[in-house]
Amino acid sequence: MTRLSIEVITMIGAALILAVLGGIAFHDLIMIDTGGYFPHNEKPEVIRVIAKQYVWEFIYPNGTVSYDKVVIQAGKPYIFNLTSADVIHAMYIVQLGYKLEAIPGYYYPLYIIVNKPGVYNIYCAEFCGPGHYTMIGELIVVNSTAG
């Protein structure tokens, strides 16, 4: 084999590896952005989330409103329909790796399913004004058998 043919084979092999990895990454990104990993037999519950200076407002399907605290069941799929009432915010649940922008006039779905009960902090990861540091909420995940 000549040096040129080895280089061509190496380039083709590298291109194939990158194409396969790109295809896998694209597929997984679509699954994350559309909630494709949710169980197909269970309809997700939609919770509206409105970010305001300096509070998180959660509106449950039955109309109940809570501030800076949202309670969900472990293992159950949810969609947080996120928007902002005033300036740009970013909902960041550090321990779970979820982060999504909240922009006034736009609604962004955050597909979430948490299997481990516990209390998770919700931060605003976008500077939204002088009280930005106070914009802290809690995601409380309870066992599925509870309530």
Secondary structure, 3 states (H helix, E strand, C coil): CCHHHHHHHHHHHHHHHHHHHHHHHHHHHHHHHHCCCCCCCCCCEEEEEEEECCEEEEECCCCCEEECEEEEECCCCEEEEEEECCCCEEEEEHHHCEEEEECECCCEEEEECCCCCEEEEEEECCCCCCCHHHCEEEEEEECCCCC
